[in-house]
Amino acid sequence: MEKLIFMDTFTLEIVGKVAGIGGLSLGVLLIIYRNILAKNIFPMITKQHAARIILVIIILTFVIALTGIASWVYLRTQENKLNYKQKPYNYDNVKILKKVFEKRPTNHIDEDIYLSIKIEYPEIVGLKTSTLEQKINEKIKTISQLYDAKNEEDLELKVSFEIKYRWKNYLAIFFDYSSYTRGSVHPISYQKSLVLNLDNGEKYELKDLFRIGYEKKLTKLILNYLQKINYEDHNFGSESYDQIKGNETYSYNGKYLFIYFSQGGIAPPTMGPVTVKIEIEKLKNYVTTNGPISFLL
């Protein structure tokens, strides 16, 4: 008995997924009729009564099936009407404003040399909801070090940004930093980036641009680029940095993928930051179809 109930439940689950409400209603009806027929009542009644029962089963099956199909057609029609009313969002209405935060700490190195902070960062306005705007702008403020800088007194910091690429709901922002902490020998330069989906505020990491197995190909292209520009004093491709990790800083434009290695990342600090430029076309066999650079190919 328990096995039969399990089979009935499984059957209803399958027809419900495949045929929707129409299939589910028909499935319930067939299971009921099957149980009636399984009782073997026909030998105990006249042929006339048996014929009537079979006729009623056929008619009710037809009516239920027809009702289910009509319900399915109605629901699909309403769904299509709703989708038609929900027009794609016009991202031309989205504006990128330039914001600047400046601060001169009260502490100073000596009478003539003061530490100062200047952070330039974008603010996104005109998105679908204010909640989405807040989510994205919070990420921008965090990566630009705005919140950290407000509490700093021993830091010299300069931050600038550049919109590397913008297309519909995709936005690639590049940040350039120059940082000096009291007592350091020299400033440190580094880069960060933020590639966003303006539909939901989610961030794309480098690995999110590609399908599984891209690492070796991208690593080879990076090594080829370093060799092409005669940049030999690096440790990329060695034991300390054998291949791309997938979380490196990057950005892109309509043709190139830029990968940024910070000062001291793959080369001696005296060499400064290293930027690798790779044609996106060379990676077309590895680009995922639902990522922010797929439409460029």
N, C-alpha and C positions, 0 to 999 in steps of 0.2 A: 504493500500500500504506500509506504513512504517513498519507494522508488518511483511509483506511478505519479505521485504528487510532484516529485522533483522533476520528472520528465515533462509534466504539464507546465510547471513554472518556467523551465528552460525553453519550451516551445513558445510560450507567450512572450518571453523576453526577446527571442529571435524575430518573431513576426512583428513585434512592436517596433523593433529597430529598423527592420527592412521596409515594412508597409505602413508604419505609423498607426494612427487611431483606427483606420479602416481594417488593417490586418489584425490589430489587437481584438477588436470587437468580433470579427469573424473567427479568430482563434478561440475565444471564450465560448462562442456558440458551438463550434465543432466539438470541443471537449465535452460540453454538456450533452450533446447528441450522442457522442461516442459512449458515454456512461449509461445513457438510456438504452441504447442498443445492446450494450454489454450485459444488461439484466436479462436478456433473452425472454422477453414477455410475449413475443409474437405467437409462439405455439399455444399460449393460453387465451388468445383472443381470436375473434372471427377475421376472415380475410377482409371484410368490409372495414372493420376498425383498423386493421393493420395498414390498409391502403390510405385511410384518412390520416393516420399518424405520419406516414411517409410523406404525404402531400403537404401536411402542415410544416414538416421539417424543411422540405424544399422551398416552400414559400417564405418562411421566416429567414432561412439562410440567404435567399435572394434579397429580402428587404433589409436585413442587417448589413449585408455587403454593400448594397446600394447606398444606404445611409452613411456607412463608413467612407465610401468613395466621395460622396457629396461633402462630408465634413472635411476630408483631406483637401479637396479642391477649394473650399471656402477659406481654410486656413492659409493655404499657399497664396491665394489671391490677396488676402489681407497683408501677408508678409511682403509680397511684392509691392503693394501700395505703400507700405511703411518704408521700404528700402528706396522707393522712388522719391519719397518726400525728403529723405535724408541725403541731401546733396553733398558731394565732397567738399571739405573745408577749403576755402580760398586762402592759401598761405601767402598770397600777395598782400594781405592785410596785416601780416606779421611785421613788426618793426623792430630793428635792433638799435638801441640807444647806447651812446658812449657815456659811461659814468667814470668819475674820477674821485678817488679818496686820497687825501694828502694829510700828512701828519709830521710835525717836527717835535720829536721827543724833548723833554726838558733836560735830559742828560746830554752832555756833549764831550767830545774827545779832549778838546782844549778850548781856549777862548775863541779861536777862529774856525774850528771844524765841528760842525754839528751833524749828527745822524739825522736822516730824513727818510720818509716813506711816501712813495707815490704809486698808487695802484690804479691802473686803467682797466676797466672791465665792462663787458656788454650787459645790457639789461633787455630782456625779450618781452615785448608787449604785443597784444592783439591775438593771443592764442585762444583756443576754444573755450577755456574756462579759467577763472582766476586761480583756482587750485592748481591747475597744470602750470600756469605762469610761475606761481610761487615755488613749486617743486623744481622747475628748471633753473630759476634764478638763484635758488638756494645752492644748487650744485655749482653754478658759476661762481658765486661768492666764496664758496668753500675752496674750490680749486685755485682761485686767484689769491688765496691767503688773506682775504679781507678781514675775517674774524680774528685770525691769529695776530695780524699786524696791529689791530686796535689796542692790544694789550702789551705791545713790545716797546721797550725803552732803549734797548741796546742793539738795535737792528737798523741797518741801512738796506732799503729794499726798493727796487724799481720793477714794476710789472707793466707790460704792454700786451696788447692782444691784436690778432688779425683774423678776420673771417676768411678762412681758406676756401670754403665752398658752401654754397647754399642752393638747395633744389627741393622744392615742395616741402615735405616734412623732414628733410635731412639737413643738418647743420654741423659744419666742422669748424671749431674754434681753436686757434693756436695761441698759446701764452708764452711769452719770453720773460725770464726772470734774471735779475742781477741782485745778488744778496751779499751783504757784508755784515758780519757780526763783530762786535767790539772785541778786540784782541786777536782777530784773524790776520794772517799775513797779507792776503789779497782777497778780492771779491770772488764769488762763485757764480758762474752762469749755468743756467739749466732751462729746459723747456718742458711744458706740459700741454696736453690737448684735451679737448672735450668734443666727442662726436655724438650727437644727440638725435633721437627720434622725437620730433615735435608733436607727434600724435599722442605719446604716452610719457615722455620725459625720460625714457630709458637711455642709458649710455651704451655705446658700442665699443668694446675693446678690440684690439687688433685681431685676435683670434676669431671674433664674431664675423669678420669679413669673408672668411674662407671655410671651405669644406675640410673634413678630416684628412690629414696627410699633406697639408700645405707646407709644413715646417722646412723640410729639406729643400724644396724648390725655392722658397723665399730666402733661406740661408745662403744658397748658392748665388742668387741674384745680388744679395748684399755683398758677398765676397767679390763678385765680379765688378761691382761698382767701386769698391775700395781699391781694387787693383787698377781699374781704369783711371782713377784720379791719382794714382801713384801714392796712395795712402798706406804705407807699409808698417808704420809703427802702431799697430793695433793688436788686440788679443781676441777679436771676434773670430769664431771658428776654431779656437783653441780649447783646451780642457776647461779653462776658467769661464769661457762663454762659447760653448760648443755649437749652439744653434739658437734660432729665434725662440723666445719663450711664449709669445702671444699676448703679453701685457705691456709691451713697449709703447712709449709715446709715439703717436703717429697723427698724420692728417693727410688730406688729399685734395687735389683740384680736379679739373676735368680730364687730365691726362696722366698725372703722376701720383704715386703713393710716396709720402715722405715719412721716413722713420728717424726719430731723433734719439741720439744717445747722449746723455748728459756728460758734463765735464768729469773725466775720470772713469766713465762707464766702460768704454772699450779701448781707451787710449790714455796715455799719461795726462794728468790734469793740465800740464802746460800746453797741451794741444787744443784745449778748449772743447766745447760741444762738437759732436759729429752728426751731420745730417746726411742721410742716404736717400737718393732719389731713384725711384724705380718706375718704369712705364707699367701702368695697370694692364695694358694689353698683354704683357708677358705673363700675367697671372690669371688669364681668363679661364683656364681649365681648372682652376682651384677656387674661384670666387663663388660663394654661395648665392643662390638666386634670390634670397630674401634679405640681403644685406644692403648697406647704403651705397656701395659702389657697383652693384650688379647692373644698374641702368646705364652705366658708362660704357659698357661693352657691346 
